[in-house]
Amino acid sequence: MENFDRDDIHDELSKAYVEYFQMNDWWERNRSIRAYYAVQKTVRKIRKLAKLRNQQIKAQHDAKREERKGN
């Protein structure tokens, strides 16, 4: 189950980055208020997903470390 969660977060993070790239391009061309808020929204989404992924990585690392201590 963890592997599916990891893939989901990776997929979402990839999609969010592509969306960010599009919104940032729009912002660079127009510098409008709507474009500004769209870029900010995608950056927040990336930050949230990156934080979740970081927590997963840390949990996996800690579990592996505990497993090594047990052996």
PyMOL Python script that loads the backbone (N, CA, C, O; Angstrom):
from pymol import cmd

cmd.read_pdbstr("""\
ATOM      1  N   MET A   1       0.829  -1.199   0.000  1.00  0.00           N
ATOM      2  CA  MET A   1       0.000   0.000   0.000  1.00  0.00           C
ATOM      3  C   MET A   1       0.869   1.257   0.000  1.00  0.00           C
ATOM      4  O   MET A   1       0.537   2.250  -0.647  1.00  0.00           O
ATOM      5  N   GLU A   2       1.985   1.203   0.734  1.00  0.00           N
ATOM      6  CA  GLU A   2       2.862   2.376   0.776  1.00  0.00           C
ATOM      7  C   GLU A   2       3.381   2.725  -0.608  1.00  0.00           C
ATOM      8  O   GLU A   2       3.506   3.901  -0.948  1.00  0.00           O
ATOM      9  N   ASN A   3       3.683   1.712  -1.406  1.00  0.00           N
ATOM     10  CA  ASN A   3       4.219   1.947  -2.737  1.00  0.00           C
ATOM     11  C   ASN A   3       3.214   2.711  -3.597  1.00  0.00           C
ATOM     12  O   ASN A   3       3.596   3.591  -4.369  1.00  0.00           O
ATOM     13  N   PHE A   4       1.911   2.369  -3.462  1.00  0.00           N
ATOM     14  CA  PHE A   4       0.888   3.081  -4.217  1.00  0.00           C
ATOM     15  C   PHE A   4       0.795   4.532  -3.763  1.00  0.00           C
ATOM     16  O   PHE A   4       0.634   5.428  -4.593  1.00  0.00           O
ATOM     17  N   ASP A   5       0.892   4.778  -2.462  1.00  0.00           N
ATOM     18  CA  ASP A   5       0.863   6.142  -1.945  1.00  0.00           C
ATOM     19  C   ASP A   5       2.037   6.943  -2.483  1.00  0.00           C
ATOM     20  O   ASP A   5       1.886   8.102  -2.868  1.00  0.00           O
ATOM     21  N   ARG A   6       3.200   6.318  -2.507  1.00  0.00           N
ATOM     22  CA  ARG A   6       4.396   6.994  -3.000  1.00  0.00           C
ATOM     23  C   ARG A   6       4.220   7.356  -4.468  1.00  0.00           C
ATOM     24  O   ARG A   6       4.548   8.468  -4.881  1.00  0.00           O
ATOM     25  N   ASP A   7       3.700   6.413  -5.258  1.00  0.00           N
ATOM     26  CA  ASP A   7       3.483   6.683  -6.674  1.00  0.00           C
ATOM     27  C   ASP A   7       2.461   7.794  -6.861  1.00  0.00           C
ATOM     28  O   ASP A   7       2.616   8.646  -7.737  1.00  0.00           O
ATOM     29  N   ASP A   8       1.417   7.786  -6.041  1.00  0.00           N
ATOM     30  CA  ASP A   8       0.402   8.827  -6.152  1.00  0.00           C
ATOM     31  C   ASP A   8       1.000  10.200  -5.869  1.00  0.00           C
ATOM     32  O   ASP A   8       0.730  11.160  -6.592  1.00  0.00           O
ATOM     33  N   ILE A   9       1.797  10.291  -4.838  1.00  0.00           N
ATOM     34  CA  ILE A   9       2.397  11.583  -4.498  1.00  0.00           C
ATOM     35  C   ILE A   9       3.389  11.999  -5.579  1.00  0.00           C
ATOM     36  O   ILE A   9       3.470  13.175  -5.931  1.00  0.00           O
ATOM     37  N   HIS A  10       4.140  11.041  -6.104  1.00  0.00           N
ATOM     38  CA  HIS A  10       5.072  11.367  -7.189  1.00  0.00           C
ATOM     39  C   HIS A  10       4.306  11.877  -8.410  1.00  0.00           C
ATOM     40  O   HIS A  10       4.701  12.863  -9.033  1.00  0.00           O
ATOM     41  N   ASP A  11       3.221  11.205  -8.741  1.00  0.00           N
ATOM     42  CA  ASP A  11       2.413  11.632  -9.891  1.00  0.00           C
ATOM     43  C   ASP A  11       1.832  13.020  -9.656  1.00  0.00           C
ATOM     44  O   ASP A  11       1.884  13.882 -10.534  1.00  0.00           O
ATOM     45  N   GLU A  12       1.286  13.226  -8.477  1.00  0.00           N
ATOM     46  CA  GLU A  12       0.703  14.533  -8.163  1.00  0.00           C
ATOM     47  C   GLU A  12       1.763  15.631  -8.177  1.00  0.00           C
ATOM     48  O   GLU A  12       1.515  16.735  -8.660  1.00  0.00           O
ATOM     49  N   LEU A  13       2.931  15.325  -7.651  1.00  0.00           N
ATOM     50  CA  LEU A  13       4.021  16.296  -7.632  1.00  0.00           C
ATOM     51  C   LEU A  13       4.466  16.633  -9.049  1.00  0.00           C
ATOM     52  O   LEU A  13       4.730  17.795  -9.359  1.00  0.00           O
ATOM     53  N   SER A  14       4.549  15.634  -9.901  1.00  0.00           N
ATOM     54  CA  SER A  14       4.915  15.873 -11.303  1.00  0.00           C
ATOM     55  C   SER A  14       3.873  16.720 -12.013  1.00  0.00           C
ATOM     56  O   SER A  14       4.208  17.659 -12.736  1.00  0.00           O
ATOM     57  N   LYS A  15       2.620  16.384 -11.803  1.00  0.00           N
ATOM     58  CA  LYS A  15       1.540  17.159 -12.425  1.00  0.00           C
ATOM     59  C   LYS A  15       1.524  18.594 -11.903  1.00  0.00           C
ATOM     60  O   LYS A  15       1.302  19.537 -12.662  1.00  0.00           O
ATOM     61  N   ALA A  16       1.762  18.746 -10.612  1.00  0.00           N
ATOM     62  CA  ALA A  16       1.777  20.082 -10.026  1.00  0.00           C
ATOM     63  C   ALA A  16       2.925  20.906 -10.601  1.00  0.00           C
ATOM     64  O   ALA A  16       2.776  22.106 -10.831  1.00  0.00           O
ATOM     65  N   TYR A  17       4.065  20.265 -10.833  1.00  0.00           N
ATOM     66  CA  TYR A  17       5.195  20.998 -11.410  1.00  0.00           C
ATOM     67  C   TYR A  17       4.879  21.441 -12.836  1.00  0.00           C
ATOM     68  O   TYR A  17       5.191  22.570 -13.214  1.00  0.00           O
ATOM     69  N   VAL A  18       4.267  20.572 -13.625  1.00  0.00           N
ATOM     70  CA  VAL A  18       3.893  20.936 -14.998  1.00  0.00           C
ATOM     71  C   VAL A  18       2.889  22.092 -14.963  1.00  0.00           C
ATOM     72  O   VAL A  18       2.989  23.038 -15.745  1.00  0.00           O
ATOM     73  N   GLU A  19       1.929  22.001 -14.052  1.00  0.00           N
ATOM     74  CA  GLU A  19       0.943  23.075 -13.905  1.00  0.00           C
ATOM     75  C   GLU A  19       1.635  24.377 -13.487  1.00  0.00           C
ATOM     76  O   GLU A  19       1.313  25.448 -14.001  1.00  0.00           O
ATOM     77  N   TYR A  20       2.582  24.279 -12.556  1.00  0.00           N
ATOM     78  CA  TYR A  20       3.335  25.454 -12.127  1.00  0.00           C
ATOM     79  C   TYR A  20       4.079  26.075 -13.311  1.00  0.00           C
ATOM     80  O   TYR A  20       4.066  27.292 -13.490  1.00  0.00           O
ATOM     81  N   PHE A  21       4.717  25.243 -14.102  1.00  0.00           N
ATOM     82  CA  PHE A  21       5.482  25.734 -15.233  1.00  0.00           C
ATOM     83  C   PHE A  21       4.569  26.506 -16.194  1.00  0.00           C
ATOM     84  O   PHE A  21       4.954  27.557 -16.706  1.00  0.00           O
ATOM     85  N   GLN A  22       3.365  25.987 -16.436  1.00  0.00           N
ATOM     86  CA  GLN A  22       2.400  26.664 -17.308  1.00  0.00           C
ATOM     87  C   GLN A  22       1.940  27.987 -16.698  1.00  0.00           C
ATOM     88  O   GLN A  22       1.877  29.008 -17.382  1.00  0.00           O
ATOM     89  N   MET A  23       1.623  27.957 -15.413  1.00  0.00           N
ATOM     90  CA  MET A  23       1.152  29.175 -14.757  1.00  0.00           C
ATOM     91  C   MET A  23       2.264  30.223 -14.680  1.00  0.00           C
ATOM     92  O   MET A  23       2.008  31.417 -14.836  1.00  0.00           O
ATOM     93  N   ASN A  24       3.481  29.781 -14.443  1.00  0.00           N
ATOM     94  CA  ASN A  24       4.596  30.710 -14.382  1.00  0.00           C
ATOM     95  C   ASN A  24       4.847  31.346 -15.748  1.00  0.00           C
ATOM     96  O   ASN A  24       5.154  32.535 -15.837  1.00  0.00           O
ATOM     97  N   ASP A  25       4.716  30.563 -16.795  1.00  0.00           N
ATOM     98  CA  ASP A  25       4.862  31.094 -18.154  1.00  0.00           C
ATOM     99  C   ASP A  25       3.795  32.158 -18.410  1.00  0.00           C
ATOM    100  O   ASP A  25       4.079  33.211 -18.982  1.00  0.00           O
ATOM    101  N   TRP A  26       2.565  31.869 -17.980  1.00  0.00           N
ATOM    102  CA  TRP A  26       1.461  32.833 -18.113  1.00  0.00           C
ATOM    103  C   TRP A  26       1.796  34.105 -17.332  1.00  0.00           C
ATOM    104  O   TRP A  26       1.586  35.213 -17.826  1.00  0.00           O
ATOM    105  N   TRP A  27       2.314  33.945 -16.126  1.00  0.00           N
ATOM    106  CA  TRP A  27       2.689  35.083 -15.288  1.00  0.00           C
ATOM    107  C   TRP A  27       3.779  35.918 -15.952  1.00  0.00           C
ATOM    108  O   TRP A  27       3.702  37.146 -15.971  1.00  0.00           O
ATOM    109  N   GLU A  28       4.786  35.255 -16.491  1.00  0.00           N
ATOM    110  CA  GLU A  28       5.889  35.970 -17.136  1.00  0.00           C
ATOM    111  C   GLU A  28       5.421  36.756 -18.359  1.00  0.00           C
ATOM    112  O   GLU A  28       5.958  37.824 -18.653  1.00  0.00           O
ATOM    113  N   ARG A  29       4.433  36.236 -19.066  1.00  0.00           N
ATOM    114  CA  ARG A  29       3.919  36.937 -20.249  1.00  0.00           C
ATOM    115  C   ARG A  29       2.991  38.098 -19.885  1.00  0.00           C
ATOM    116  O   ARG A  29       3.047  39.155 -20.514  1.00  0.00           O
ATOM    117  N   ASN A  30       2.135  37.907 -18.870  1.00  0.00           N
ATOM    118  CA  ASN A  30       1.070  38.883 -18.604  1.00  0.00           C
ATOM    119  C   ASN A  30       1.259  39.748 -17.367  1.00  0.00           C
ATOM    120  O   ASN A  30       0.881  40.919 -17.357  1.00  0.00           O
ATOM    121  N   ARG A  31       1.841  39.174 -16.333  1.00  0.00           N
ATOM    122  CA  ARG A  31       1.985  39.883 -15.049  1.00  0.00           C
ATOM    123  C   ARG A  31       0.645  40.411 -14.522  1.00  0.00           C
ATOM    124  O   ARG A  31       0.561  41.514 -13.982  1.00  0.00           O
ATOM    125  N   SER A  32      -0.391  39.597 -14.695  1.00  0.00           N
ATOM    126  CA  SER A  32      -1.717  39.995 -14.223  1.00  0.00           C
ATOM    127  C   SER A  32      -1.955  39.468 -12.806  1.00  0.00           C
ATOM    128  O   SER A  32      -1.218  38.611 -12.319  1.00  0.00           O
ATOM    129  N   ILE A  33      -2.972  39.983 -12.167  1.00  0.00           N
ATOM    130  CA  ILE A  33      -3.313  39.552 -10.813  1.00  0.00           C
ATOM    131  C   ILE A  33      -3.767  38.098 -10.827  1.00  0.00           C
ATOM    132  O   ILE A  33      -3.391  37.322  -9.948  1.00  0.00           O
ATOM    133  N   ARG A  34      -4.569  37.724 -11.815  1.00  0.00           N
ATOM    134  CA  ARG A  34      -5.038  36.332 -11.903  1.00  0.00           C
ATOM    135  C   ARG A  34      -3.872  35.375 -12.099  1.00  0.00           C
ATOM    136  O   ARG A  34      -3.839  34.299 -11.502  1.00  0.00           O
ATOM    137  N   ALA A  35      -2.930  35.759 -12.923  1.00  0.00           N
ATOM    138  CA  ALA A  35      -1.761  34.913 -13.160  1.00  0.00           C
ATOM    139  C   ALA A  35      -0.930  34.806 -11.883  1.00  0.00           C
ATOM    140  O   ALA A  35      -0.420  33.734 -11.558  1.00  0.00           O
ATOM    141  N   TYR A  36      -0.795  35.896 -11.173  1.00  0.00           N
ATOM    142  CA  TYR A  36      -0.051  35.899  -9.913  1.00  0.00           C
ATOM    143  C   TYR A  36      -0.661  34.901  -8.925  1.00  0.00           C
ATOM    144  O   TYR A  36       0.052  34.087  -8.337  1.00  0.00           O
ATOM    145  N   TYR A  37      -1.967  34.966  -8.751  1.00  0.00           N
ATOM    146  CA  TYR A  37      -2.626  34.063  -7.810  1.00  0.00           C
ATOM    147  C   TYR A  37      -2.570  32.613  -8.279  1.00  0.00           C
ATOM    148  O   TYR A  37      -2.480  31.701  -7.457  1.00  0.00           O
ATOM    149  N   ALA A  38      -2.621  32.391  -9.575  1.00  0.00           N
ATOM    150  CA  ALA A  38      -2.522  31.026 -10.100  1.00  0.00           C
ATOM    151  C   ALA A  38      -1.146  30.432  -9.803  1.00  0.00           C
ATOM    152  O   ALA A  38      -1.036  29.272  -9.406  1.00  0.00           O
ATOM    153  N   VAL A  39      -0.103  31.232  -9.998  1.00  0.00           N
ATOM    154  CA  VAL A  39       1.251  30.758  -9.700  1.00  0.00           C
ATOM    155  C   VAL A  39       1.389  30.480  -8.206  1.00  0.00           C
ATOM    156  O   VAL A  39       1.944  29.452  -7.819  1.00  0.00           O
ATOM    157  N   GLN A  40       0.901  31.365  -7.380  1.00  0.00           N
ATOM    158  CA  GLN A  40       0.994  31.172  -5.936  1.00  0.00           C
ATOM    159  C   GLN A  40       0.273  29.908  -5.488  1.00  0.00           C
ATOM    160  O   GLN A  40       0.754  29.187  -4.614  1.00  0.00           O
ATOM    161  N   LYS A  41      -0.878  29.645  -6.089  1.00  0.00           N
ATOM    162  CA  LYS A  41      -1.646  28.448  -5.746  1.00  0.00           C
ATOM    163  C   LYS A  41      -0.866  27.188  -6.092  1.00  0.00           C
ATOM    164  O   LYS A  41      -0.835  26.242  -5.304  1.00  0.00           O
ATOM    165  N   THR A  42      -0.237  27.164  -7.258  1.00  0.00           N
ATOM    166  CA  THR A  42       0.511  25.974  -7.644  1.00  0.00           C
ATOM    167  C   THR A  42       1.766  25.800  -6.787  1.00  0.00           C
ATOM    168  O   THR A  42       2.162  24.673  -6.488  1.00  0.00           O
ATOM    169  N   VAL A  43       2.385  26.898  -6.396  1.00  0.00           N
ATOM    170  CA  VAL A  43       3.563  26.806  -5.522  1.00  0.00           C
ATOM    171  C   VAL A  43       3.160  26.236  -4.161  1.00  0.00           C
ATOM    172  O   VAL A  43       3.878  25.408  -3.600  1.00  0.00           O
ATOM    173  N   ARG A  44       2.030  26.669  -3.633  1.00  0.00           N
ATOM    174  CA  ARG A  44       1.553  26.124  -2.355  1.00  0.00           C
ATOM    175  C   ARG A  44       1.264  24.632  -2.473  1.00  0.00           C
ATOM    176  O   ARG A  44       1.553  23.860  -1.558  1.00  0.00           O
ATOM    177  N   LYS A  45       0.691  24.233  -3.610  1.00  0.00           N
ATOM    178  CA  LYS A  45       0.384  22.818  -3.826  1.00  0.00           C
ATOM    179  C   LYS A  45       1.672  21.996  -3.871  1.00  0.00           C
ATOM    180  O   LYS A  45       1.744  20.921  -3.275  1.00  0.00           O
ATOM    181  N   ILE A  46       2.685  22.496  -4.572  1.00  0.00           N
ATOM    182  CA  ILE A  46       3.971  21.799  -4.645  1.00  0.00           C
ATOM    183  C   ILE A  46       4.593  21.701  -3.258  1.00  0.00           C
ATOM    184  O   ILE A  46       5.114  20.652  -2.880  1.00  0.00           O
ATOM    185  N   ARG A  47       4.540  22.778  -2.510  1.00  0.00           N
ATOM    186  CA  ARG A  47       5.105  22.785  -1.158  1.00  0.00           C
ATOM    187  C   ARG A  47       4.417  21.739  -0.278  1.00  0.00           C
ATOM    188  O   ARG A  47       5.080  21.026   0.476  1.00  0.00           O
ATOM    189  N   LYS A  48       3.095  21.649  -0.375  1.00  0.00           N
ATOM    190  CA  LYS A  48       2.338  20.691   0.423  1.00  0.00           C
ATOM    191  C   LYS A  48       2.699  19.258   0.038  1.00  0.00           C
ATOM    192  O   LYS A  48       2.917  18.416   0.910  1.00  0.00           O
ATOM    193  N   LEU A  49       2.763  18.980  -1.260  1.00  0.00           N
ATOM    194  CA  LEU A  49       3.095  17.637  -1.713  1.00  0.00           C
ATOM    195  C   LEU A  49       4.535  17.268  -1.365  1.00  0.00           C
ATOM    196  O   LEU A  49       4.814  16.126  -1.000  1.00  0.00           O
ATOM    197  N   ALA A  50       5.438  18.223  -1.477  1.00  0.00           N
ATOM    198  CA  ALA A  50       6.834  17.963  -1.137  1.00  0.00           C
ATOM    199  C   ALA A  50       6.963  17.643   0.350  1.00  0.00           C
ATOM    200  O   ALA A  50       7.749  16.776   0.734  1.00  0.00           O
ATOM    201  N   LYS A  51       6.209  18.326   1.169  1.00  0.00           N
ATOM    202  CA  LYS A  51       6.240  18.063   2.608  1.00  0.00           C
ATOM    203  C   LYS A  51       5.727  16.654   2.913  1.00  0.00           C
ATOM    204  O   LYS A  51       6.301  15.945   3.739  1.00  0.00           O
ATOM    205  N   LEU A  52       4.641  16.253   2.241  1.00  0.00           N
ATOM    206  CA  LEU A  52       4.116  14.898   2.435  1.00  0.00           C
ATOM    207  C   LEU A  52       5.137  13.850   2.012  1.00  0.00           C
ATOM    208  O   LEU A  52       5.349  12.858   2.708  1.00  0.00           O
ATOM    209  N   ARG A  53       5.760  14.079   0.876  1.00  0.00           N
ATOM    210  CA  ARG A  53       6.758  13.125   0.388  1.00  0.00           C
ATOM    211  C   ARG A  53       7.944  13.050   1.336  1.00  0.00           C
ATOM    212  O   ARG A  53       8.475  11.970   1.595  1.00  0.00           O
ATOM    213  N   ASN A  54       8.355  14.196   1.849  1.00  0.00           N
ATOM    214  CA  ASN A  54       9.457  14.219   2.799  1.00  0.00           C
ATOM    215  C   ASN A  54       9.121  13.415   4.050  1.00  0.00           C
ATOM    216  O   ASN A  54       9.975  12.702   4.577  1.00  0.00           O
ATOM    217  N   GLN A  55       7.892  13.524   4.524  1.00  0.00           N
ATOM    218  CA  GLN A  55       7.468  12.762   5.695  1.00  0.00           C
ATOM    219  C   GLN A  55       7.489  11.266   5.405  1.00  0.00           C
ATOM    220  O   GLN A  55       7.878  10.468   6.258  1.00  0.00           O
ATOM    221  N   GLN A  56       7.066  10.885   4.188  1.00  0.00           N
ATOM    222  CA  GLN A  56       7.108   9.474   3.815  1.00  0.00           C
ATOM    223  C   GLN A  56       8.545   8.958   3.775  1.00  0.00           C
ATOM    224  O   GLN A  56       8.838   7.875   4.281  1.00  0.00           O
ATOM    225  N   ILE A  57       9.423   9.728   3.180  1.00  0.00           N
ATOM    226  CA  ILE A  57      10.826   9.323   3.084  1.00  0.00           C
ATOM    227  C   ILE A  57      11.417   9.154   4.475  1.00  0.00           C
ATOM    228  O   ILE A  57      12.116   8.177   4.743  1.00  0.00           O
ATOM    229  N   LYS A  58      11.138  10.101   5.357  1.00  0.00           N
ATOM    230  CA  LYS A  58      11.659  10.022   6.724  1.00  0.00           C
ATOM    231  C   LYS A  58      11.114   8.794   7.447  1.00  0.00           C
ATOM    232  O   LYS A  58      11.857   8.109   8.150  1.00  0.00           O
ATOM    233  N   ALA A  59       9.826   8.511   7.281  1.00  0.00           N
ATOM    234  CA  ALA A  59       9.235   7.339   7.934  1.00  0.00           C
ATOM    235  C   ALA A  59       9.870   6.054   7.412  1.00  0.00           C
ATOM    236  O   ALA A  59      10.140   5.139   8.190  1.00  0.00           O
ATOM    237  N   GLN A  60      10.110   5.977   6.114  1.00  0.00           N
ATOM    238  CA  GLN A  60      10.753   4.793   5.541  1.00  0.00           C
ATOM    239  C   GLN A  60      12.181   4.655   6.052  1.00  0.00           C
ATOM    240  O   GLN A  60      12.630   3.556   6.376  1.00  0.00           O
ATOM    241  N   HIS A  61      12.880   5.764   6.119  1.00  0.00           N
ATOM    242  CA  HIS A  61      14.259   5.750   6.615  1.00  0.00           C
ATOM    243  C   HIS A  61      14.302   5.308   8.075  1.00  0.00           C
ATOM    244  O   HIS A  61      15.123   4.472   8.454  1.00  0.00           O
ATOM    245  N   ASP A  62      13.417   5.871   8.886  1.00  0.00           N
ATOM    246  CA  ASP A  62      13.385   5.511  10.302  1.00  0.00           C
ATOM    247  C   ASP A  62      13.041   4.037  10.491  1.00  0.00           C
ATOM    248  O   ASP A  62      13.607   3.372  11.359  1.00  0.00           O
ATOM    249  N   ALA A  63      12.111   3.524   9.677  1.00  0.00           N
ATOM    250  CA  ALA A  63      11.730   2.113   9.772  1.00  0.00           C
ATOM    251  C   ALA A  63      12.907   1.225   9.403  1.00  0.00           C
ATOM    252  O   ALA A  63      13.140   0.199  10.043  1.00  0.00           O
ATOM    253  N   LYS A  64      13.642   1.612   8.382  1.00  0.00           N
ATOM    254  CA  LYS A  64      14.811   0.838   7.955  1.00  0.00           C
ATOM    255  C   LYS A  64      15.899   0.867   9.041  1.00  0.00           C
ATOM    256  O   LYS A  64      16.561  -0.139   9.297  1.00  0.00           O
ATOM    257  N   ARG A  65      16.068   2.017   9.664  1.00  0.00           N
ATOM    258  CA  ARG A  65      17.061   2.140  10.731  1.00  0.00           C
ATOM    259  C   ARG A  65      16.681   1.257  11.912  1.00  0.00           C
ATOM    260  O   ARG A  65      17.537   0.581  12.482  1.00  0.00           O
ATOM    261  N   GLU A  66      15.403   1.258  12.284  1.00  0.00           N
ATOM    262  CA  GLU A  66      14.941   0.397  13.387  1.00  0.00           C
ATOM    263  C   GLU A  66      15.121  -1.064  13.040  1.00  0.00           C
ATOM    264  O   GLU A  66      15.460  -1.873  13.903  1.00  0.00           O
ATOM    265  N   GLU A  67      14.895  -1.410  11.774  1.00  0.00           N
ATOM    266  CA  GLU A  67      15.068  -2.789  11.345  1.00  0.00           C
ATOM    267  C   GLU A  67      16.526  -3.214  11.482  1.00  0.00           C
ATOM    268  O   GLU A  67      16.816  -4.334  11.903  1.00  0.00           O
ATOM    269  N   ARG A  68      17.431  -2.324  11.128  1.00  0.00           N
ATOM    270  CA  ARG A  68      18.862  -2.627  11.248  1.00  0.00           C
ATOM    271  C   ARG A  68      19.280  -2.770  12.709  1.00  0.00           C
ATOM    272  O   ARG A  68      20.115  -3.612  13.042  1.00  0.00           O
ATOM    273  N   LYS A  69      18.698  -1.946  13.578  1.00  0.00           N
ATOM    274  CA  LYS A  69      19.025  -2.034  15.000  1.00  0.00           C
ATOM    275  C   LYS A  69      18.579  -3.367  15.573  1.00  0.00           C
ATOM    276  O   LYS A  69      19.249  -3.932  16.439  1.00  0.00           O
ATOM    277  N   GLY A  70      17.456  -3.868  15.095  1.00  0.00           N
ATOM    278  CA  GLY A  70      16.914  -5.135  15.588  1.00  0.00           C
ATOM    279  C   GLY A  70      17.761  -6.316  15.202  1.00  0.00           C
ATOM    280  O   GLY A  70      17.756  -7.331  15.898  1.00  0.00           O
ATOM    281  N   ASN A  71      18.490  -6.212  14.111  1.00  0.00           N
ATOM    282  CA  ASN A  71      19.322  -7.343  13.645  1.00  0.00           C
ATOM    283  C   ASN A  71      20.645  -7.384  14.285  1.00  0.00           C
ATOM    284  O   ASN A  71      21.445  -8.273  13.993  1.00  0.00           O
TER     285      ASN A  71
END
""", "prot")
cmd.dss("prot")
cmd.show_as("cartoon", "prot")
cmd.util.cbc("prot")
cmd.orient("prot")
